[in-house]
Amino acid sequence: MTDRMSGLKWDPRGLLVGVVVSIVILFTYILLDLLLTGATIKLDRIGAILIVLQLFFVALPEEVFFRGYLQEKIGNNMKGVVIVSVFFALGHFFTLCVTSGFIGGICTQSVLTFFPSLIMGYLYARTGTLWGSIAFHFFSNIVYISMQ
């Protein structure tokens, strides 16, 4: 039996992979969003408290649960990544959509968390560390908040 928290063992290589994947994917997302919708980046929405909250109270615990626990239990392979991503999207659907009174845009956005979850799950399955998926989760949330 492996150590249940082995995914949290410090791994700078896994973190670097997560940061590079974040830069490539999120830069492409930002560029497409700016070109196709004329959206703007609102950096004034990003403060120190939001950064701390997103890192320590959102990205870290969600990745520990969904990837470090659930994906390990279901299977740290592509089938497990897809299944856990469905659970991840459902969790966001219930916490965001149901609690907001089924507002259309929030419901759509919550279901779309399935796609970044695939990337987070793949990062964990590929590297064996949670640090890359935590980095991608954190940066995705920051980019999303700054572009709303």
C-alpha positions as semicolon CSV with decimal commas, in nm:
position;residue;x (nm);y (nm);z (nm)
1;M;0,000;0,000;0,000
2;T;0,136;0,341;-0,095
3;D;0,140;0,647;0,125
4;R;-0,193;0,824;0,078
5;M;-0,027;1,164;0,069
6;S;0,256;1,068;-0,166
7;G;0,107;1,303;-0,427
8;L;0,184;1,595;-0,195
9;K;0,550;1,505;-0,159
10;W;0,743;1,805;-0,287
11;D;0,819;1,763;-0,657
12;P;0,958;2,069;-0,838
13;R;0,948;1,882;-1,172
14;G;0,575;1,818;-1,137
15;L;0,518;2,180;-1,039
16;L;0,720;2,298;-1,340
17;V;0,515;2,076;-1,572
18;G;0,196;2,225;-1,425
19;V;0,321;2,581;-1,469
20;V;0,428;2,520;-1,830
21;V;0,096;2,352;-1,916
22;S;-0,084;2,643;-1,746
23;I;0,106;2,900;-1,951
24;V;0,043;2,723;-2,281
25;I;-0,324;2,639;-2,230
26;L;-0,431;2,949;-2,040
27;F;-0,243;3,189;-2,270
28;T;-0,423;3,028;-2,565
29;Y;-0,756;3,059;-2,380
30;I;-0,694;3,425;-2,296
31;L;-0,587;3,506;-2,651
32;L;-0,890;3,334;-2,806
33;D;-1,129;3,493;-2,557
34;L;-0,986;3,840;-2,623
35;L;-0,999;3,795;-3,002
36;L;-1,337;3,624;-3,027
37;T;-1,539;3,803;-2,761
38;G;-1,350;4,124;-2,700
39;A;-1,324;4,036;-2,333
40;T;-1,087;4,228;-2,112
41;I;-0,857;4,120;-1,833
42;K;-0,952;4,281;-1,503
43;L;-0,647;4,249;-1,282
44;D;-0,808;4,470;-1,017
45;R;-1,016;4,164;-0,922
46;I;-0,704;3,976;-0,815
47;G;-0,574;4,067;-0,471
48;A;-0,358;3,898;-0,211
49;I;-0,655;3,765;-0,015
50;L;-0,810;3,612;-0,329
51;I;-0,478;3,452;-0,420
52;V;-0,440;3,296;-0,074
53;L;-0,802;3,178;-0,070
54;Q;-0,783;3,029;-0,420
55;L;-0,457;2,848;-0,349
56;F;-0,511;2,718;0,004
57;F;-0,891;2,688;0,027
58;V;-0,988;2,596;-0,329
59;A;-0,713;2,451;-0,553
60;L;-0,517;2,261;-0,286
61;P;-0,807;2,088;-0,106
62;E;-1,000;2,014;-0,426
63;E;-0,694;1,856;-0,586
64;V;-0,614;1,655;-0,274
65;F;-0,969;1,519;-0,271
66;F;-1,045;1,475;-0,642
67;R;-0,702;1,366;-0,767
68;G;-0,509;1,252;-0,459
69;Y;-0,795;1,055;-0,308
70;L;-1,075;0,988;-0,559
71;Q;-0,861;0,937;-0,869
72;E;-0,631;0,707;-0,673
73;K;-0,933;0,503;-0,556
74;I;-1,105;0,487;-0,898
75;G;-0,789;0,446;-1,100
76;N;-0,500;0,675;-1,181
77;N;-0,546;0,619;-1,554
78;M;-0,748;0,785;-1,832
79;K;-1,069;0,606;-1,732
80;G;-1,023;0,733;-1,376
81;V;-0,942;1,083;-1,504
82;V;-1,270;1,096;-1,700
83;I;-1,481;0,955;-1,415
84;V;-1,329;1,192;-1,158
85;S;-1,376;1,484;-1,400
86;V;-1,747;1,402;-1,421
87;F;-1,763;1,407;-1,039
88;F;-1,563;1,733;-1,035
89;A;-1,808;1,897;-1,277
90;L;-2,109;1,762;-1,085
91;G;-1,966;1,896;-0,761
92;H;-1,924;2,239;-0,916
93;F;-2,272;2,217;-1,067
94;F;-2,433;2,151;-0,728
95;T;-2,228;2,405;-0,534
96;L;-2,250;2,683;-0,794
97;C;-2,565;2,626;-0,996
98;V;-2,804;2,485;-0,740
99;T;-2,705;2,736;-0,471
100;S;-2,739;3,028;-0,714
101;G;-3,094;2,936;-0,809
102;F;-3,011;2,784;-1,148
103;I;-2,886;3,099;-1,316
104;G;-2,803;2,991;-1,672
105;G;-2,450;3,131;-1,711
106;I;-2,331;2,996;-1,378
107;C;-2,479;2,654;-1,457
108;T;-2,303;2,640;-1,794
109;Q;-1,973;2,751;-1,641
110;S;-1,998;2,492;-1,366
111;V;-2,050;2,209;-1,615
112;L;-1,757;2,334;-1,824
113;T;-1,523;2,264;-1,530
114;F;-1,516;1,911;-1,673
115;F;-1,260;2,014;-1,935
116;P;-0,992;2,171;-1,712
117;S;-1,050;1,879;-1,476
118;L;-0,937;1,644;-1,753
119;I;-0,610;1,838;-1,772
120;M;-0,567;1,834;-1,393
121;G;-0,634;1,461;-1,381
122;Y;-0,397;1,392;-1,668
123;L;-0,124;1,599;-1,501
124;Y;-0,161;1,394;-1,184
125;A;-0,173;1,061;-1,367
126;R;0,131;1,152;-1,576
127;T;0,353;1,306;-1,307
128;G;0,238;1,120;-0,994
129;T;0,236;1,447;-0,802
130;L;-0,045;1,685;-0,715
131;W;0,172;1,997;-0,755
132;G;0,117;2,027;-1,131
133;S;-0,259;1,987;-1,103
134;I;-0,270;2,229;-0,808
135;A;-0,079;2,487;-1,014
136;F;-0,307;2,444;-1,316
137;H;-0,620;2,458;-1,098
138;F;-0,498;2,772;-0,922
139;F;-0,397;2,956;-1,240
140;S;-0,719;2,852;-1,416
141;N;-0,926;2,999;-1,135
142;I;-0,725;3,322;-1,133
143;V;-0,755;3,361;-1,511
144;Y;-1,127;3,284;-1,498
145;I;-1,191;3,540;-1,221
146;S;-0,987;3,808;-1,398
147;M;-1,182;3,760;-1,722
148;Q;-1,538;3,765;-1,583
